[in-house]
């Protein structure tokens, strides 16, 4: 089967990781994949990456960030021409929050191509802040458009319920959670604690931006007064990094920036006594799943589906509105009782193996592809 995948390759974000992991897994299973992504021609052309079953098609853009992409005026026409030339069996759009997302159903309908989307935007199950309110508006804006996709992949039942309440037909949203390669992300030895001169190590990994609520984590860490040898590593970058680094320049807070090397990120997670995700809104955090797969005790807010992931003892779930005082209480307990972090890490790993493996994710995706393409063939036969 030939899949035309429309997604992102830069700048780095969860959508980029999702696209890379899924398309690589599809290639391993024998699919042909054409990756259409927003890049200037010289940026997107990688002859060494092309093969009989894999190629790239760059689409021009005016602006591109981790959250929003604004295509050029001719990108829609170029996309339609590329799909007409390629004649894939199915188009899978890992939606990039772009105006082009709204044109895709029309383009694919004209070419008789089945269309599947993955809808990534973060959300909060309750509107508790301006940030979560803004995310609900994103869902409201997209719902009429998503109703015209053949299927829309979401990561949790909460997202599915939200879209159906907004008018998306009940058969359209399909829950296929994010998945982790549990062979790569697994418990193992790590020298990171020694490298960082840490007796106990806690980690945040992600964007340093308002919706991630990193300042509440830093405030809670400072208030907990963890003492000598306890360190908090902040892995990632973002618009708030410079201002937060100036204010939270404590010796026990380590600003590691964006870590490009995947094995180094895995080693950091393996070494951590706890992983903390204080987000105001989320979808289903890949960083959280990666930490859980590495056997790390995890603490996260109940934003998005993260509370669902950690439910029933797989981790510690925080209220998004009281992150700092909750951490002030919880962190010293985890510092003084390593047996608790060890048990939570074991339960986290078990939860990922039960529900969130990349292998099962791809198998569910294959089944969905088969169903959608069969429906398309039936429709074409009826029209004939």
KAMO-V329166 format. One record per backbone hydrogen bond with DSSP energy under -1.0 kcal/mol. CO is the residue of the C=O (numbers start at 0). NH is the residue of the N-H. If there is no record, write none. Layout:
CO_NH ; CO_NH
This chain:
0_31 ; 1_88 ; 1_89 ; 2_33 ; 3_91 ; 4_35 ; 5_93 ; 12_16 ; 13_17 ; 14_18 ; 15_19 ; 16_20 ; 17_21 ; 18_22 ; 19_23 ; 20_24 ; 21_25 ; 22_26 ; 23_27 ; 24_28 ; 25_30 ; 26_29 ; 31_2 ; 32_54 ; 33_4 ; 34_56 ; 35_6 ; 36_58 ; 39_43 ; 40_44 ; 45_48 ; 46_49 ; 52_32 ; 53_50 ; 54_34 ; 56_36 ; 58_38 ; 59_71 ; 62_69 ; 67_64 ; 69_61 ; 69_62 ; 71_74 ; 73_77 ; 74_78 ; 75_79 ; 76_80 ; 77_81 ; 78_82 ; 79_83 ; 80_84 ; 81_85 ; 82_86 ; 89_3 ; 90_115 ; 91_5 ; 92_94 ; 92_117 ; 96_68 ; 97_100 ; 98_101 ; 99_102 ; 99_103 ; 102_106 ; 103_107 ; 104_108 ; 105_109 ; 106_110 ; 107_112 ; 108_111 ; 113_90 ; 114_149 ; 114_150 ; 115_92 ; 116_152 ; 117_94 ; 122_281 ; 125_127 ; 128_132 ; 129_133 ; 130_134 ; 131_135 ; 132_136 ; 133_137 ; 134_138 ; 135_139 ; 136_140 ; 137_141 ; 138_142 ; 141_145 ; 142_146 ; 144_147 ; 145_148 ; 150_116 ; 151_173 ; 152_118 ; 153_175 ; 155_159 ; 156_160 ; 157_161 ; 158_162 ; 159_163 ; 160_164 ; 161_165 ; 162_167 ; 163_166 ; 168_171 ; 171_151 ; 173_153 ; 179_181 ; 179_357 ; 180_184 ; 183_185 ; 190_194 ; 191_195 ; 192_197 ; 199_230 ; 200_272 ; 200_273 ; 201_232 ; 202_275 ; 203_234 ; 207_239 ; 208_211 ; 209_212 ; 210_279 ; 210_280 ; 212_216 ; 213_217 ; 214_218 ; 215_219 ; 216_220 ; 217_221 ; 218_222 ; 219_223 ; 226_229 ; 228_198 ; 228_199 ; 230_201 ; 231_253 ; 232_203 ; 233_255 ; 234_205 ; 236_207 ; 237_240 ; 239_243 ; 240_244 ; 241_245 ; 242_246 ; 243_247 ; 249_252 ; 251_231 ; 253_233 ; 253_255 ; 256_235 ; 260_264 ; 261_265 ; 262_266 ; 263_267 ; 264_268 ; 265_269 ; 266_270 ; 267_271 ; 273_202 ; 274_298 ; 276_300 ; 281_122 ; 282_304 ; 284_288 ; 285_289 ; 286_290 ; 287_291 ; 288_292 ; 289_293 ; 290_295 ; 291_294 ; 296_274 ; 297_315 ; 298_276 ; 299_317 ; 302_305 ; 304_308 ; 305_309 ; 309_314 ; 310_313 ; 315_299 ; 317_301 ; 318_321 ; 321_325 ; 322_326 ; 323_327 ; 324_328 ; 325_329 ; 326_330 ; 329_333 ; 330_334 ; 331_335 ; 332_336 ; 336_339 ; 336_340 ; 337_341 ; 338_342 ; 339_343 ; 340_344 ; 341_345 ; 342_346 ; 343_347 ; 344_348 ; 345_349 ; 346_350 ; 347_351 ; 348_352 ; 349_353 ; 350_354 ; 351_355 ; 355_179 ; 356_360 ; 357_361 ; 358_362 ; 359_363 ; 360_364 ; 361_365 ; 362_366 ; 363_367 ; 364_368 ; 365_369 ; 366_370 ; 367_371 ; 368_372 ; 369_373 ; 370_374 ; 371_375 ; 372_376 ; 373_377 ; 374_378 ; 375_379 ; 376_380 ; 377_381 ; 378_382 ; 379_383
